[in-house]
Amino acid sequence: MPLPSSADLLAVPPGRVEATRALLAALGGRRVVALSTHINADGDGCGSEAALADLLAGAGHAPFVINPTPWPSAFDFLRDGVLDDRSPAGAGALARIDALAVLDIGDVRRLGALTDAVRALTVPKVVVDHHVPGDDPPGPVRLIDATACATGELIFDLAVIAGWPISRHAAVALYTALLTDTGGFRFSNTSPRCHAIAGYLLSLGIDPEEMYRRVYASVPLGRLQLLRDALGTLEIDQEHAIAWISVPAGAVERYGLRSEDLDGIVEHPRSIAGTRMAVFFRDLGHGKIKVSFRSTGAVDVNRFARDFGGGGHAKAAGALIAGTLEDVRTRVVDAARAFVAAAPGGPPAPEPAATTADPALPFGA
């Protein structure tokens, strides 16, 4: 069988071409373009915004960012002194725009405090996303493909179809989007095309070791202190292959952290051998619990999260649930036991009993 060439892999998939051109047409002639992404923006949201802002500026537009929550300090390097971030102005910054591009979300409610203002806009509203579409999309013109490894992949497609050159700054932003949403190219959404795009971006002068340092090796000390505390709450249901950890209200503030500093903590319980679903509970206070779900194999946590009003990807999803930490944890874990048992493959085979147990971890007998 002939091997695909890099040109074949970098070509925009045929199923995306029409939607990509429609989105570019909607932005055509619109000078001031606002860019937004979901609350507590991650590497894909920030990377996609920074890359699209750079591409649009190069094409003669005047883009700026307006997010519902502050830009994460972990991705300050993407601002590079050139990104126009008007998020502190709130919804008022949307008053004099010619178009809006919403990135990395398929449901307008994930824009938090900006939701009502975005719904009221009469300018063209476009959406670029790689999640399963929600019930209330942010705009009518959509480039959405859940097979893309990241929203950054779809921004790359925009550049290809439009013929926009990718600057080094845009390349850094796109690489950040791909790197973070694939878990360092480890998750199942890491496709051959994802690697091909990453390879192309590296050819533009990206230093992979420097990118690793910026994204994964520059965490504040408080994150490790909070991780220590969270791992102390680790519980495992070996019969159903579920593991979960919790962070109480006030812990983030106590260590001088921000919400984005918790990214990736849920990967620790997922890394336990045999785990099919991992859950991270964070008490936000005021009767709200943020819950992150991760899975392996055929367990679809997007479908599970939707039962609690959330959503995401098949192997990475989340929800915001009302209640106390103890109540929500009980409800979610009980539901997870039934869900995992009914998932393809059925309940896991019981593992041999351990001869020793780490007393710091509540593994049980």
VENDAVEN-V28608 format. One record per residue. N is the residue number from 0. RES is the residue in one letter. PSI is psi in whole degrees, -180 to 180 (999 if undefined). BURIAL is b if it has 16 or more other ideal C-beta (glycine too) atoms within 10 Angstrom, else e. D_CENTER is the distance of its C-alpha to the mean C-alpha in Angstrom with 1 decimal. Layout:
BEGIN
n:N res:RES psi:PSI burial:BURIAL d_center:D_CENTER
n:N res:RES psi:PSI burial:BURIAL d_center:D_CENTER
END
This chain:
BEGIN
n:0 res:M psi:130 burial:e d_center:35.5
n:1 res:P psi:141 burial:e d_center:34.7
n:2 res:L psi:141 burial:e d_center:31.6
n:3 res:P psi:140 burial:e d_center:29.1
n:4 res:S psi:165 burial:e d_center:29.4
n:5 res:S psi:-33 burial:e d_center:26.7
n:6 res:A psi:-38 burial:e d_center:27.6
n:7 res:D psi:-43 burial:e d_center:27.1
n:8 res:L psi:-32 burial:b d_center:23.6
n:9 res:L psi:-17 burial:e d_center:22.7
n:10 res:A psi:142 burial:e d_center:24.2
n:11 res:V psi:127 burial:b d_center:22.1
n:12 res:P psi:137 burial:e d_center:22.2
n:13 res:P psi:-36 burial:e d_center:25.0
n:14 res:G psi:-12 burial:e d_center:23.1
n:15 res:R psi:-14 burial:b d_center:20.9
n:16 res:V psi:-49 burial:e d_center:23.8
n:17 res:E psi:-45 burial:e d_center:25.2
n:18 res:A psi:-36 burial:b d_center:22.0
n:19 res:T psi:-44 burial:b d_center:21.3
n:20 res:R psi:-37 burial:e d_center:24.9
n:21 res:A psi:-39 burial:e d_center:24.8
n:22 res:L psi:-43 burial:b d_center:21.9
n:23 res:L psi:-38 burial:b d_center:23.8
n:24 res:A psi:-38 burial:e d_center:26.9
n:25 res:A psi:-31 burial:b d_center:25.4
n:26 res:L psi:-17 burial:b d_center:24.5
n:27 res:G psi:131 burial:e d_center:27.9
n:28 res:G psi:-1 burial:e d_center:30.3
n:29 res:R psi:111 burial:b d_center:27.9
n:30 res:R psi:-58 burial:e d_center:28.2
n:31 res:V psi:111 burial:e d_center:26.1
n:32 res:V psi:120 burial:b d_center:22.5
n:33 res:A psi:141 burial:b d_center:20.0
n:34 res:L psi:136 burial:b d_center:16.3
n:35 res:S psi:160 burial:b d_center:13.7
n:36 res:T psi:-175 burial:b d_center:10.1
n:37 res:H psi:163 burial:b d_center:8.9
n:38 res:I psi:147 burial:b d_center:10.4
n:39 res:N psi:61 burial:b d_center:9.4
n:40 res:A psi:142 burial:b d_center:7.5
n:41 res:D psi:-171 burial:b d_center:5.3
n:42 res:G psi:-35 burial:b d_center:6.8
n:43 res:D psi:-44 burial:b d_center:5.8
n:44 res:G psi:-49 burial:b d_center:6.7
n:45 res:C psi:-44 burial:b d_center:9.6
n:46 res:G psi:-40 burial:b d_center:10.6
n:47 res:S psi:-41 burial:b d_center:10.9
n:48 res:E psi:-49 burial:b d_center:12.8
n:49 res:A psi:-40 burial:b d_center:15.0
n:50 res:A psi:-46 burial:b d_center:15.8
n:51 res:L psi:-37 burial:b d_center:16.7
n:52 res:A psi:-43 burial:b d_center:18.7
n:53 res:D psi:-44 burial:b d_center:20.6
n:54 res:L psi:-44 burial:b d_center:21.3
n:55 res:L psi:-41 burial:b d_center:22.5
n:56 res:A psi:-40 burial:b d_center:24.6
n:57 res:G psi:-24 burial:e d_center:26.2
n:58 res:A psi:7 burial:b d_center:27.1
n:59 res:G psi:3 burial:e d_center:28.9
n:60 res:H psi:170 burial:b d_center:26.4
n:61 res:A psi:83 burial:e d_center:25.8
n:62 res:P psi:153 burial:b d_center:22.1
n:63 res:F psi:161 burial:b d_center:20.6
n:64 res:V psi:137 burial:b d_center:17.4
n:65 res:I psi:106 burial:b d_center:17.4
n:66 res:N psi:154 burial:b d_center:14.5
n:67 res:P psi:-18 burial:b d_center:15.2
n:68 res:T psi:159 burial:b d_center:14.5
n:69 res:P psi:151 burial:e d_center:15.7
n:70 res:W psi:130 burial:b d_center:14.1
n:71 res:P psi:132 burial:b d_center:12.9
n:72 res:S psi:-28 burial:e d_center:15.9
n:73 res:A psi:-22 burial:b d_center:14.1
n:74 res:F psi:26 burial:b d_center:13.4
n:75 res:D psi:-30 burial:e d_center:16.8
n:76 res:F psi:-19 burial:b d_center:18.0
n:77 res:L psi:-20 burial:b d_center:16.2
n:78 res:R psi:-37 burial:b d_center:18.4
n:79 res:D psi:25 burial:e d_center:21.4
n:80 res:G psi:1 burial:e d_center:23.8
n:81 res:V psi:-17 burial:e d_center:23.4
n:82 res:L psi:125 burial:b d_center:20.3
n:83 res:D psi:102 burial:e d_center:21.8
n:84 res:D psi:110 burial:b d_center:19.7
n:85 res:R psi:22 burial:e d_center:21.5
n:86 res:S psi:-39 burial:b d_center:19.1
n:87 res:P psi:-22 burial:e d_center:21.9
n:88 res:A psi:-13 burial:e d_center:24.1
n:89 res:G psi:-158 burial:e d_center:22.1
n:90 res:A psi:-21 burial:b d_center:22.8
n:91 res:G psi:-25 burial:e d_center:26.0
n:92 res:A psi:-14 burial:b d_center:24.4
n:93 res:L psi:1 burial:b d_center:24.0
n:94 res:A psi:-34 burial:e d_center:27.7
n:95 res:R psi:51 burial:e d_center:28.8
n:96 res:I psi:160 burial:b d_center:26.2
n:97 res:D psi:-19 burial:e d_center:27.0
n:98 res:A psi:159 burial:b d_center:23.6
n:99 res:L psi:134 burial:b d_center:20.0
n:100 res:A psi:119 burial:b d_center:16.9
n:101 res:V psi:126 burial:b d_center:13.8
n:102 res:L psi:140 burial:b d_center:10.6
n:103 res:D psi:20 burial:b d_center:7.4
n:104 res:I psi:149 burial:b d_center:9.0
n:105 res:G psi:7 burial:b d_center:12.1
n:106 res:D psi:125 burial:b d_center:13.7
n:107 res:V psi:-25 burial:b d_center:15.4
n:108 res:R psi:-19 burial:b d_center:15.5
n:109 res:R psi:1 burial:b d_center:11.9
n:110 res:L psi:4 burial:b d_center:13.7
n:111 res:G psi:-123 burial:e d_center:15.6
n:112 res:A psi:-15 burial:e d_center:18.8
n:113 res:L psi:-5 burial:b d_center:18.6
n:114 res:T psi:-54 burial:b d_center:18.7
n:115 res:D psi:-40 burial:e d_center:22.5
n:116 res:A psi:-39 burial:b d_center:23.1
n:117 res:V psi:-41 burial:b d_center:20.8
n:118 res:R psi:-35 burial:e d_center:22.5
n:119 res:A psi:-13 burial:e d_center:25.8
n:120 res:L psi:142 burial:b d_center:25.3
n:121 res:T psi:-3 burial:e d_center:27.8
n:122 res:V psi:165 burial:b d_center:26.5
n:123 res:P psi:134 burial:b d_center:24.6
n:124 res:K psi:122 burial:b d_center:21.0
n:125 res:V psi:155 burial:b d_center:18.8
n:126 res:V psi:132 burial:b d_center:15.3
n:127 res:V psi:119 burial:b d_center:13.2
n:128 res:D psi:156 burial:b d_center:10.4
n:129 res:H psi:20 burial:b d_center:9.8
n:130 res:H psi:165 burial:b d_center:9.4
n:131 res:V psi:127 burial:b d_center:12.7
n:132 res:P psi:143 burial:e d_center:14.4
n:133 res:G psi:-177 burial:b d_center:15.0
n:134 res:D psi:-18 burial:e d_center:18.6
n:135 res:D psi:78 burial:e d_center:18.6
n:136 res:P psi:151 burial:b d_center:17.0
n:137 res:P psi:-17 burial:b d_center:17.0
n:138 res:G psi:165 burial:b d_center:19.5
n:139 res:P psi:-21 burial:e d_center:21.9
n:140 res:V psi:114 burial:b d_center:21.2
n:141 res:R psi:134 burial:b d_center:18.2
n:142 res:L psi:94 burial:b d_center:16.8
n:143 res:I psi:127 burial:b d_center:14.7
n:144 res:D psi:109 burial:b d_center:14.6
n:145 res:A psi:-9 burial:e d_center:12.7
n:146 res:T psi:-12 burial:e d_center:14.4
n:147 res:A psi:142 burial:b d_center:12.6
n:148 res:C psi:-23 burial:b d_center:10.7
n:149 res:A psi:161 burial:b d_center:8.2
n:150 res:T psi:-31 burial:b d_center:9.0
n:151 res:G psi:-32 burial:b d_center:10.8
n:152 res:E psi:-38 burial:b d_center:13.1
n:153 res:L psi:-31 burial:b d_center:14.2
n:154 res:I psi:-38 burial:b d_center:14.9
n:155 res:F psi:-42 burial:b d_center:17.0
n:156 res:D psi:-39 burial:b d_center:18.7
n:157 res:L psi:-45 burial:b d_center:19.6
n:158 res:A psi:-41 burial:b d_center:21.2
n:159 res:V psi:-50 burial:b d_center:23.1
n:160 res:I psi:-39 burial:b d_center:24.5
n:161 res:A psi:-17 burial:b d_center:25.4
n:162 res:G psi:25 burial:e d_center:26.9
n:163 res:W psi:131 burial:b d_center:25.2
n:164 res:P psi:144 burial:e d_center:25.6
n:165 res:I psi:113 burial:b d_center:22.6
n:166 res:S psi:170 burial:e d_center:23.6
n:167 res:R psi:-37 burial:e d_center:22.8
n:168 res:H psi:-43 burial:b d_center:20.5
n:169 res:A psi:-36 burial:b d_center:18.5
n:170 res:A psi:-42 burial:b d_center:18.5
n:171 res:V psi:-43 burial:b d_center:17.1
n:172 res:A psi:-44 burial:b d_center:14.3
n:173 res:L psi:-41 burial:b d_center:13.6
n:174 res:Y psi:-39 burial:b d_center:14.1
n:175 res:T psi:-43 burial:b d_center:11.5
n:176 res:A psi:-48 burial:b d_center:8.8
n:177 res:L psi:-44 burial:b d_center:10.3
n:178 res:L psi:-46 burial:b d_center:11.1
n:179 res:T psi:-39 burial:b d_center:7.9
n:180 res:D psi:-11 burial:b d_center:5.9
n:181 res:T psi:8 burial:b d_center:9.4
n:182 res:G psi:44 burial:b d_center:10.2
n:183 res:G psi:35 burial:e d_center:12.9
n:184 res:F psi:39 burial:e d_center:13.9
n:185 res:R psi:-24 burial:e d_center:14.6
n:186 res:F psi:167 burial:b d_center:12.6
n:187 res:S psi:-14 burial:e d_center:14.3
n:188 res:N psi:2 burial:b d_center:12.3
n:189 res:T psi:105 burial:b d_center:14.1
n:190 res:S psi:166 burial:e d_center:16.8
n:191 res:P psi:-38 burial:e d_center:20.0
n:192 res:R psi:-37 burial:b d_center:18.9
n:193 res:C psi:-46 burial:b d_center:15.8
n:194 res:H psi:-38 burial:b d_center:18.3
n:195 res:A psi:-43 burial:b d_center:20.8
n:196 res:I psi:-44 burial:b d_center:18.6
n:197 res:A psi:-41 burial:b d_center:17.7
n:198 res:G psi:-41 burial:e d_center:21.5
n:199 res:Y psi:-43 burial:b d_center:22.4
n:200 res:L psi:-37 burial:b d_center:20.3
n:201 res:L psi:-34 burial:e d_center:22.1
n:202 res:S psi:-17 burial:e d_center:25.3
n:203 res:L psi:3 burial:e d_center:24.7
n:204 res:G psi:11 burial:e d_center:25.2
n:205 res:I psi:136 burial:b d_center:21.8
n:206 res:D psi:109 burial:e d_center:22.7
n:207 res:P psi:-34 burial:e d_center:20.4
n:208 res:E psi:-40 burial:e d_center:21.9
n:209 res:E psi:-39 burial:e d_center:21.3
n:210 res:M psi:-41 burial:b d_center:17.7
n:211 res:Y psi:-45 burial:e d_center:17.5
n:212 res:R psi:-44 burial:e d_center:19.4
n:213 res:R psi:-41 burial:b d_center:17.4
n:214 res:V psi:-41 burial:b d_center:14.0
n:215 res:Y psi:-13 burial:e d_center:15.3
n:216 res:A psi:33 burial:e d_center:18.9
n:217 res:S psi:40 burial:e d_center:19.1
n:218 res:V psi:149 burial:e d_center:18.1
n:219 res:P psi:153 burial:e d_center:20.6
n:220 res:L psi:-39 burial:e d_center:23.2
n:221 res:G psi:-29 burial:b d_center:22.2
n:222 res:R psi:-43 burial:b d_center:19.0
n:223 res:L psi:-35 burial:e d_center:21.3
n:224 res:Q psi:-41 burial:e d_center:23.7
n:225 res:L psi:-39 burial:b d_center:21.1
n:226 res:L psi:-41 burial:b d_center:20.0
n:227 res:R psi:-46 burial:e d_center:23.7
n:228 res:D psi:-42 burial:b d_center:24.1
n:229 res:A psi:-41 burial:b d_center:21.2
n:230 res:L psi:-24 burial:e d_center:22.6
n:231 res:G psi:-16 burial:e d_center:25.9
n:232 res:T psi:2 burial:e d_center:24.8
n:233 res:L psi:129 burial:b d_center:23.7
n:234 res:E psi:148 burial:b d_center:25.2
n:235 res:I psi:131 burial:b d_center:25.5
n:236 res:D psi:96 burial:b d_center:27.0
n:237 res:Q psi:-30 burial:b d_center:28.2
n:238 res:E psi:-39 burial:e d_center:29.9
n:239 res:H psi:0 burial:b d_center:26.7
n:240 res:A psi:47 burial:b d_center:24.5
n:241 res:I psi:139 burial:b d_center:22.2
n:242 res:A psi:143 burial:b d_center:21.2
n:243 res:W psi:151 burial:b d_center:19.9
n:244 res:I psi:163 burial:b d_center:19.9
n:245 res:S psi:152 burial:b d_center:20.1
n:246 res:V psi:123 burial:b d_center:20.1
n:247 res:P psi:167 burial:e d_center:22.7
n:248 res:A psi:140 burial:b d_center:22.9
n:249 res:G psi:-10 burial:e d_center:23.6
n:250 res:A psi:-40 burial:b d_center:22.5
n:251 res:V psi:-45 burial:b d_center:19.8
n:252 res:E psi:-36 burial:e d_center:22.4
n:253 res:R psi:-34 burial:e d_center:25.1
n:254 res:Y psi:11 burial:b d_center:23.5
n:255 res:G psi:34 burial:e d_center:22.7
n:256 res:L psi:172 burial:b d_center:18.9
n:257 res:R psi:168 burial:b d_center:16.1
n:258 res:S psi:-39 burial:b d_center:13.2
n:259 res:E psi:-19 burial:b d_center:10.8
n:260 res:D psi:-11 burial:b d_center:13.5
n:261 res:L psi:-5 burial:b d_center:12.6
n:262 res:D psi:132 burial:b d_center:9.4
n:263 res:G psi:-10 burial:b d_center:10.6
n:264 res:I psi:-34 burial:b d_center:13.7
n:265 res:V psi:-17 burial:b d_center:13.2
n:266 res:E psi:-22 burial:b d_center:13.6
n:267 res:H psi:-50 burial:b d_center:17.2
n:268 res:P psi:-30 burial:b d_center:18.5
n:269 res:R psi:-25 burial:b d_center:16.9
n:270 res:S psi:-9 burial:e d_center:18.8
n:271 res:I psi:130 burial:e d_center:22.1
n:272 res:A psi:132 burial:e d_center:24.2
n:273 res:G psi:-9 burial:e d_center:24.5
n:274 res:T psi:131 burial:b d_center:21.6
n:275 res:R psi:-27 burial:b d_center:20.2
n:276 res:M psi:133 burial:b d_center:17.9
n:277 res:A psi:143 burial:b d_center:16.6
n:278 res:V psi:137 burial:b d_center:16.0
n:279 res:F psi:119 burial:b d_center:15.3
n:280 res:F psi:126 burial:b d_center:17.1
n:281 res:R psi:121 burial:b d_center:17.0
n:282 res:D psi:113 burial:b d_center:19.9
n:283 res:L psi:-7 burial:e d_center:19.2
n:284 res:G psi:171 burial:e d_center:22.9
n:285 res:H psi:30 burial:e d_center:24.7
n:286 res:G psi:24 burial:e d_center:24.3
n:287 res:K psi:131 burial:e d_center:20.5
n:288 res:I psi:122 burial:b d_center:18.5
n:289 res:K psi:128 burial:b d_center:14.7
n:290 res:V psi:127 burial:b d_center:14.1
n:291 res:S psi:135 burial:b d_center:11.3
n:292 res:F psi:138 burial:b d_center:12.3
n:293 res:R psi:152 burial:b d_center:12.3
n:294 res:S psi:169 burial:b d_center:15.0
n:295 res:T psi:162 burial:b d_center:17.2
n:296 res:G psi:-139 burial:b d_center:19.7
n:297 res:A psi:11 burial:e d_center:20.1
n:298 res:V psi:117 burial:b d_center:18.7
n:299 res:D psi:95 burial:b d_center:16.3
n:300 res:V psi:-17 burial:b d_center:14.3
n:301 res:N psi:-46 burial:b d_center:13.0
n:302 res:R psi:-38 burial:e d_center:16.7
n:303 res:F psi:-44 burial:b d_center:17.4
n:304 res:A psi:-32 burial:b d_center:14.9
n:305 res:R psi:-27 burial:b d_center:16.5
n:306 res:D psi:-18 burial:e d_center:19.7
n:307 res:F psi:18 burial:b d_center:18.5
n:308 res:G psi:12 burial:e d_center:17.2
n:309 res:G psi:-153 burial:b d_center:13.5
n:310 res:G psi:-171 burial:b d_center:11.4
n:311 res:G psi:-127 burial:b d_center:8.4
n:312 res:H psi:170 burial:b d_center:9.2
n:313 res:A psi:-33 burial:b d_center:12.6
n:314 res:K psi:5 burial:b d_center:11.7
n:315 res:A psi:115 burial:b d_center:8.6
n:316 res:A psi:177 burial:b d_center:9.0
n:317 res:G psi:170 burial:b d_center:10.2
n:318 res:A psi:156 burial:b d_center:13.1
n:319 res:L psi:118 burial:e d_center:15.3
n:320 res:I psi:134 burial:b d_center:18.8
n:321 res:A psi:142 burial:e d_center:22.1
n:322 res:G psi:179 burial:e d_center:24.6
n:323 res:T psi:161 burial:e d_center:25.6
n:324 res:L psi:-46 burial:b d_center:23.6
n:325 res:E psi:-42 burial:e d_center:26.4
n:326 res:D psi:-48 burial:e d_center:26.6
n:327 res:V psi:-41 burial:b d_center:22.9
n:328 res:R psi:-44 burial:b d_center:22.8
n:329 res:T psi:-47 burial:e d_center:25.9
n:330 res:R psi:-46 burial:e d_center:24.9
n:331 res:V psi:-45 burial:b d_center:21.5
n:332 res:V psi:-41 burial:b d_center:23.1
n:333 res:D psi:-44 burial:e d_center:26.1
n:334 res:A psi:-36 burial:e d_center:24.1
n:335 res:A psi:-37 burial:b d_center:22.0
n:336 res:R psi:-47 burial:b d_center:25.3
n:337 res:A psi:-39 burial:e d_center:26.6
n:338 res:F psi:-46 burial:b d_center:23.4
n:339 res:V psi:-39 burial:b d_center:23.2
n:340 res:A psi:-31 burial:e d_center:27.0
n:341 res:A psi:-8 burial:e d_center:26.8
n:342 res:A psi:157 burial:b d_center:24.0
n:343 res:P psi:134 burial:e d_center:25.4
n:344 res:G psi:-17 burial:e d_center:27.2
n:345 res:G psi:-176 burial:e d_center:28.4
n:346 res:P psi:145 burial:e d_center:28.6
n:347 res:P psi:155 burial:b d_center:28.6
n:348 res:A psi:140 burial:e d_center:31.9
n:349 res:P psi:141 burial:e d_center:33.0
n:350 res:E psi:157 burial:e d_center:32.9
n:351 res:P psi:145 burial:e d_center:36.1
n:352 res:A psi:139 burial:e d_center:36.7
n:353 res:A psi:148 burial:e d_center:36.0
n:354 res:T psi:-23 burial:e d_center:39.2
n:355 res:T psi:161 burial:e d_center:37.6
n:356 res:A psi:142 burial:e d_center:34.8
n:357 res:D psi:117 burial:e d_center:33.0
n:358 res:P psi:-17 burial:e d_center:34.3
n:359 res:A psi:-12 burial:e d_center:31.2
n:360 res:L psi:127 burial:e d_center:29.0
n:361 res:P psi:67 burial:e d_center:29.9
n:362 res:F psi:-24 burial:e d_center:30.1
n:363 res:G psi:-177 burial:e d_center:33.2
n:364 res:A psi:999 burial:e d_center:36.3
END
